């Protein structure tokens, strides 16, 4: 592939193409507007003919891409149970230390019908979807990391005593 007119090497690296079953391909590229962020390929759900992509701006946001039509569905859940009834999402909580898990009951087309969010302050889930796996239709294993949950308050106008 060659660079488009007015495009830098850096711009070229911010995009990739997903092959579609109709022989075409779909361009996926980083958002470079007011709040720029990357869009990454995560994997695919072959049973549903879907690709999974994620954007990372103040938290992970997932989308399904239909492998036949190229249509995008921004209601994606990254971890779908083998029976397609449950979905589990995870992310860091930006306003406080900790992590969050969302457990969803999925309807047709993998759209969440109800979701329960659980926050944790002593650990966070690995952001890599490949670090989690289902061991049954309703049990999932996550790789987690401990968090130093010592809360420290610092006033900016006062010197900090490290002892």
RONU-386499 format. One line per field, with one value per residue: x, y, z of N, C-alpha, C in turn. Coordinates in Angstrom, 3 decimals, decimal comma. Example, Ala and Ser with C-alpha at 12.3 -4.5 7.8 and 13.67 -1.06 7.14 Angstrom:
residues 2
nX	13,190	12,850
nY	-5,690	-2,250
nZ	7,800	7,080
caX	12,300	13,670
caY	-4,500	-1,060
caZ	7,800	7,140
cX	13,200	12,900
cY	-3,300	0,030
cZ	7,800	7,870
***
This chain:
residues 163
nX	0,845	0,410	1,241	-1,284	-1,876	-0,550	-0,317	1,354	4,047	3,396	0,596	-0,150	0,429	-1,591	-3,792	-5,603	-6,752	-9,648	-10,468	-13,384	-16,034	-17,242	-15,286	-14,376	-12,807	-12,540	-11,683	-10,039	-9,299	-7,339	-8,853	-8,510	-9,403	-10,700	-10,363	-8,062	-7,589	-6,563	-7,635	-7,995	-7,495	-8,983	-9,916	-11,870	-15,252	-16,071	-18,343	-20,424	-19,752	-18,234	-15,938	-13,932	-13,254	-11,480	-11,550	-9,569	-10,132	-10,222	-11,006	-11,856	-13,612	-15,741	-16,442	-18,429	-17,689	-19,307	-18,433	-19,308	-20,892	-19,592	-20,739	-20,907	-21,250	-21,622	-22,163	-20,660	-19,476	-16,614	-16,014	-17,677	-19,859	-19,609	-22,164	-23,400	-25,064	-24,205	-22,208	-19,099	-17,539	-14,681	-12,798	-10,633	-11,264	-11,595	-11,972	-11,296	-9,079	-8,901	-10,805	-13,353	-16,017	-18,353	-21,236	-23,227	-26,471	-27,210	-29,108	-30,663	-28,479	-26,338	-26,785	-26,777	-29,176	-29,615	-27,387	-24,989	-22,855	-19,761	-17,542	-14,083	-11,589	-9,115	-7,848	-7,209	-8,420	-6,610	-6,086	-5,946	-7,805	-7,168	-6,143	-8,151	-10,573	-13,243	-14,482	-16,716	-20,206	-21,069	-18,927	-16,008	-12,517	-10,245	-7,211	-5,657	-4,403	-2,782	-3,632	-2,185	-3,825	-3,609	-4,719	-3,832	-3,759	-2,918	-2,084	-1,623	-0,341	1,282	4,415	5,627	6,192	8,211	8,480
nY	-1,182	2,250	5,581	8,052	11,184	13,958	12,616	11,421	9,188	8,385	8,740	6,775	4,424	4,342	2,988	0,075	-2,855	-4,851	-7,976	-8,762	-11,150	-10,912	-10,362	-7,795	-5,164	-3,593	-0,454	0,388	2,884	5,081	7,488	10,824	13,280	15,817	14,528	12,443	8,924	5,465	2,678	-0,643	-3,963	-6,757	-9,429	-12,231	-13,445	-16,241	-17,903	-16,122	-14,620	-12,200	-9,508	-8,229	-5,072	-2,467	0,715	3,115	5,480	7,244	4,890	1,538	0,810	-1,183	-2,686	-4,522	-5,816	-6,737	-9,550	-10,083	-7,939	-5,652	-3,894	-1,875	-2,357	-0,746	-1,767	-3,818	-6,629	-7,809	-10,441	-13,212	-15,750	-19,340	-20,304	-18,060	-16,548	-14,932	-12,050	-10,549	-7,668	-5,588	-3,100	-0,350	1,837	5,179	7,375	6,645	4,467	1,181	-1,531	-2,555	-4,744	-5,720	-7,575	-9,057	-9,978	-11,473	-10,825	-11,569	-11,226	-10,590	-8,414	-6,542	-7,147	-6,740	-5,418	-5,896	-4,072	-4,330	-3,024	-3,019	-2,427	-3,386	-4,773	-5,050	-5,949	-7,559	-5,806	-7,109	-9,088	-11,686	-12,649	-13,713	-16,352	-18,646	-21,249	-22,706	-22,547	-20,506	-19,569	-17,699	-16,998	-14,607	-12,776	-10,993	-7,997	-6,819	-3,856	-1,046	0,020	2,114	5,095	8,327	11,669	14,663	17,968	20,552	22,976	22,647	21,496	18,164	15,605	12,912	10,980
nZ	0,000	-0,617	0,521	0,966	-0,704	1,040	3,409	6,297	7,355	9,926	9,998	8,186	9,571	11,416	10,584	9,496	7,709	7,617	6,351	4,469	4,038	1,596	-0,183	-0,198	1,781	5,016	6,166	9,116	11,330	13,421	15,583	14,977	15,766	17,953	20,481	20,298	19,722	19,724	17,685	18,045	16,771	18,216	18,145	16,959	16,752	15,676	15,469	15,239	13,068	13,460	13,935	16,594	17,818	19,582	21,134	22,830	24,890	27,669	28,909	27,889	24,925	23,124	19,888	17,556	14,358	11,520	9,689	7,142	6,048	6,989	8,721	11,663	15,157	18,055	20,573	21,703	23,600	25,128	26,093	25,474	26,514	25,942	25,243	24,293	25,978	28,063	28,733	29,478	30,492	31,126	32,837	33,763	36,504	36,218	37,912	40,453	42,314	41,083	39,606	37,237	36,573	34,201	34,016	31,730	30,533	27,615	24,682	21,528	18,724	20,301	21,985	24,943	27,490	30,214	32,660	35,174	37,186	38,822	41,103	42,039	44,447	45,178	43,198	39,636	36,420	33,825	30,807	28,425	26,310	25,716	28,056	29,554	29,995	29,270	31,340	31,496	30,531	32,191	33,736	34,137	33,828	34,953	34,465	36,941	38,548	41,482	43,359	44,869	47,473	49,238	50,384	49,721	50,567	49,127	49,459	47,204	47,808	49,986	51,366	50,770	53,058	52,964	54,966
caX	0,000	1,178	0,686	-2,153	-1,320	-0,684	-0,329	2,687	4,268	2,668	-0,817	-0,293	0,477	-2,762	-4,938	-5,449	-7,913	-10,219	-11,065	-14,782	-16,313	-17,703	-14,104	-13,980	-12,165	-13,016	-10,588	-10,175	-8,208	-7,369	-9,593	-7,513	-10,111	-10,456	-9,856	-7,528	-7,379	-6,328	-8,643	-7,191	-8,129	-8,894	-10,089	-13,126	-16,208	-16,358	-19,707	-21,348	-19,174	-17,953	-14,641	-14,024	-12,263	-11,603	-10,914	-9,138	-10,149	-10,813	-11,620	-12,006	-14,928	-15,661	-17,417	-18,438	-17,720	-19,839	-17,435	-19,915	-21,345	-18,752	-21,492	-20,327	-22,176	-20,840	-22,613	-19,951	-18,960	-15,426	-15,974	-19,009	-19,846	-19,745	-23,567	-23,843	-26,074	-23,590	-21,048	-18,398	-16,608	-13,864	-12,079	-10,179	-12,153	-10,705	-12,181	-10,747	-8,265	-9,637	-11,289	-14,791	-16,489	-19,763	-21,770	-24,440	-27,311	-27,289	-30,238	-30,299	-27,452	-25,378	-27,088	-27,064	-30,528	-29,397	-25,973	-24,631	-21,473	-19,142	-16,253	-13,119	-10,551	-7,833	-7,242	-7,722	-8,358	-5,735	-6,854	-5,857	-8,908	-6,596	-5,795	-9,338	-11,141	-14,413	-14,288	-18,029	-21,145	-21,315	-17,763	-14,896	-11,307	-9,542	-5,910	-5,811	-3,221	-3,102	-3,515	-1,854	-5,036	-3,364	-5,223	-3,004	-4,263	-1,827	-2,470	-0,589	0,350	2,093	5,490	5,358	7,193	8,169	8,668
caY	0,000	3,486	6,698	8,968	12,534	14,733	11,710	11,122	7,785	8,154	8,574	5,498	3,348	4,409	2,313	-1,291	-3,303	-6,153	-8,597	-9,156	-12,385	-10,607	-10,070	-6,414	-4,980	-2,438	0,307	0,771	3,820	5,828	8,742	11,886	14,535	16,585	13,614	11,324	7,638	4,336	1,635	-1,854	-5,255	-7,612	-10,825	-12,491	-14,415	-16,937	-18,441	-15,028	-13,859	-10,845	-9,082	-7,382	-4,004	-1,661	2,031	3,401	6,881	7,275	3,582	0,723	0,790	-2,264	-2,700	-5,670	-5,541	-7,896	-10,022	-10,160	-6,627	-4,567	-3,019	-1,720	-2,317	-0,242	-2,373	-5,095	-7,107	-8,536	-11,842	-13,813	-17,142	-20,309	-20,457	-16,723	-15,983	-13,976	-11,299	-9,910	-6,610	-5,153	-1,861	0,384	2,918	6,336	8,370	6,121	3,276	-0,075	-2,066	-2,761	-5,834	-5,654	-8,893	-8,780	-11,027	-11,109	-11,233	-11,873	-10,373	-10,287	-7,109	-6,683	-6,832	-6,215	-5,479	-5,649	-3,601	-4,576	-2,328	-3,587	-1,451	-4,008	-5,372	-4,646	-7,015	-7,313	-5,235	-8,003	-10,053	-13,036	-13,052	-14,270	-17,467	-19,311	-22,660	-23,317	-21,567	-19,393	-19,306	-17,108	-16,777	-13,384	-12,456	-9,725	-7,400	-6,114	-2,396	-0,457	0,776	3,125	6,389	9,431	12,968	15,615	19,332	21,023	24,157	22,312	20,565	16,760	14,954	11,505	10,074
caZ	0,000	-0,653	1,275	0,244	-0,806	2,270	4,558	6,815	7,741	11,178	9,652	7,500	10,554	12,280	9,984	9,021	6,949	7,975	5,166	4,573	3,313	0,239	-0,973	0,055	3,080	5,759	6,761	10,519	11,593	14,679	15,573	15,124	16,003	19,173	21,516	19,521	20,371	18,836	17,534	17,907	16,488	19,394	17,762	16,257	17,259	14,420	15,469	14,892	11,950	13,938	14,433	17,779	17,873	20,796	21,161	24,188	25,278	29,006	29,124	26,688	24,298	22,148	18,802	16,654	12,925	10,815	8,722	5,814	5,564	7,469	9,624	13,000	16,283	19,179	21,831	21,836	24,879	24,678	26,510	25,325	26,970	24,853	24,819	23,849	26,885	28,987	28,276	30,580	30,107	32,251	32,569	34,931	36,924	36,118	38,959	41,706	42,090	41,044	38,351	37,136	35,720	33,826	33,667	30,947	29,991	26,205	23,861	20,147	18,125	21,360	22,573	26,377	27,968	31,565	33,034	36,563	37,290	40,116	41,221	42,960	44,761	45,522	42,015	38,324	35,427	32,685	29,696	27,271	26,279	25,677	29,427	30,214	29,235	29,853	31,685	31,297	29,979	33,117	34,577	33,389	34,613	34,583	35,022	37,664	39,148	42,729	43,377	46,164	47,795	50,259	49,932	50,196	50,167	49,034	49,113	46,317	48,308	51,163	51,059	51,065	53,894	52,565	56,098
cX	0,887	0,474	-0,223	-1,520	-1,588	-0,650	1,104	2,817	3,484	1,178	-1,067	-0,360	-0,754	-3,976	-4,576	-6,755	-8,347	-10,854	-12,512	-15,024	-16,818	-16,540	-13,599	-13,196	-12,684	-11,829	-10,945	-9,015	-8,425	-8,203	-8,595	-8,159	-9,734	-9,869	-9,295	-7,349	-7,203	-7,544	-7,876	-8,064	-7,916	-8,983	-11,382	-13,966	-16,733	-17,785	-20,736	-20,857	-18,890	-16,468	-14,900	-12,892	-12,497	-10,925	-10,622	-9,045	-10,920	-11,580	-11,780	-13,447	-14,847	-16,740	-17,283	-18,417	-18,194	-18,854	-17,993	-20,197	-20,420	-19,474	-20,879	-21,432	-21,369	-21,264	-21,895	-19,495	-17,789	-15,376	-17,379	-18,911	-20,039	-21,180	-24,192	-24,905	-25,522	-22,421	-20,418	-17,430	-15,814	-13,084	-11,541	-11,209	-11,285	-10,863	-11,732	-9,911	-9,152	-10,048	-12,782	-15,054	-17,959	-20,208	-23,114	-25,155	-27,606	-28,547	-29,749	-29,307	-26,452	-25,575	-27,441	-28,494	-30,473	-27,915	-25,819	-23,164	-20,973	-17,777	-15,396	-12,026	-9,199	-7,173	-7,907	-7,517	-7,394	-6,576	-6,795	-6,974	-8,367	-6,163	-7,010	-9,906	-12,295	-14,062	-15,602	-18,930	-21,383	-20,159	-16,608	-13,729	-10,609	-8,145	-6,058	-4,470	-3,618	-2,897	-3,133	-3,018	-4,855	-3,817	-4,374	-3,581	-3,114	-2,391	-1,323	0,202	1,237	3,215	5,119	6,499	7,143	8,269	7,489
cY	1,240	4,557	7,529	10,349	13,302	13,893	11,414	9,631	7,443	7,946	7,209	4,348	3,314	3,692	0,881	-1,697	-4,680	-6,753	-9,006	-10,378	-12,146	-10,228	-8,647	-6,349	-3,697	-1,754	0,675	1,714	4,554	7,089	9,854	13,252	15,172	15,732	12,370	10,059	6,552	3,434	0,364	-3,060	-6,142	-9,090	-11,004	-13,531	-15,150	-17,451	-17,390	-14,195	-12,418	-10,685	-8,261	-6,360	-3,209	-0,317	2,348	4,903	6,970	5,993	2,846	0,716	-0,214	-2,139	-4,008	-5,143	-6,816	-8,294	-10,136	-8,766	-5,478	-3,609	-3,041	-1,633	-1,942	-0,810	-3,678	-5,354	-8,023	-10,021	-12,419	-15,291	-18,095	-20,488	-19,128	-16,091	-14,908	-13,270	-10,618	-8,888	-6,201	-3,922	-1,304	1,443	4,166	7,346	7,891	4,894	2,046	-0,474	-2,281	-3,930	-5,581	-7,031	-8,649	-10,060	-10,613	-11,643	-11,600	-10,831	-9,880	-8,906	-7,296	-6,287	-6,215	-6,366	-5,135	-5,241	-3,813	-3,895	-3,001	-2,561	-2,079	-4,697	-4,857	-5,801	-6,613	-6,802	-6,101	-9,049	-11,480	-13,528	-13,571	-15,387	-18,098	-20,748	-23,427	-22,239	-20,375	-19,127	-18,812	-16,873	-15,531	-13,380	-11,088	-9,281	-6,701	-4,610	-1,969	0,446	1,733	4,472	7,485	10,733	13,963	16,973	19,945	22,207	23,874	21,365	19,138	16,191	13,464	10,525	10,068
cZ	0,000	0,169	0,384	0,254	0,493	3,537	4,993	7,095	8,989	10,894	9,026	8,499	11,446	11,676	9,587	8,357	7,428	6,721	5,433	3,701	1,890	-0,678	-0,804	1,367	3,701	6,418	8,193	10,798	12,902	14,505	15,866	15,333	17,322	20,305	20,830	20,360	19,323	18,765	17,187	17,545	17,708	19,013	17,000	16,979	16,025	14,339	15,046	13,707	12,313	14,261	15,687	17,713	19,152	20,597	22,623	24,404	26,585	29,300	27,806	26,215	23,150	21,085	18,027	15,226	12,257	9,713	7,314	5,267	5,942	8,393	11,016	14,041	17,520	20,530	22,127	23,263	24,532	25,014	26,488	25,700	25,787	24,354	24,379	24,748	27,798	28,317	29,470	29,990	31,340	31,846	33,873	35,264	37,018	37,246	40,329	41,381	42,053	39,649	38,406	36,197	35,445	33,386	32,987	30,557	28,566	25,547	22,475	19,645	19,171	21,972	24,045	26,720	29,358	31,880	34,503	36,583	38,713	40,107	42,286	43,200	45,045	44,333	40,754	37,356	34,311	31,517	28,447	27,341	26,272	27,055	30,198	29,342	30,011	30,159	31,654	30,708	30,896	34,082	33,703	34,344	34,058	35,171	35,675	38,240	40,434	42,565	44,780	46,530	48,963	49,717	50,554	49,671	50,209	48,656	48,335	46,881	49,513	50,750	51,490	51,892	53,590	53,729	57,012
***
